[in-house]
């Protein structure tokens, strides 16, 4: 199963970005669907692709939902 997650764009080169996921892990992601994404922006990433921009509230809500779906024992918001 592939879950989407929020991430902050660290850098962009061509149609590829380095994104930092919640928790600090960094991954490469395609920007083919959002080619004008900029470093510092919050985005949704799924299946190695940047899908959409997020604001801070949307990113927090997505992170909470993913934690709940994964059964995160540290998630006290459920």
C-alpha positions, 0 to 999 in steps of 0.5 A: 500500500502506498500512502501519501505524505507531506514533505518540504521541498529541499531543492529542485533540479530539472524535473526532480526534487529532493524532499524532506519527509516528516521525521527528517528522511530525504527522498527524490521525487518527480516534479513532472506533475508540478514542474514549478515547485520551489524549495521551501514549499510544502507538498504532498508526495506519493509513489515518488511524485510531488502531487500538490502544494500544501499549506501548514494546516493541510500538512499537519492534517495529512501527517495526523491522518497518516499516523492514525492509519499507520497506528502510530503509538505516539499519536495521541490525537486519535 
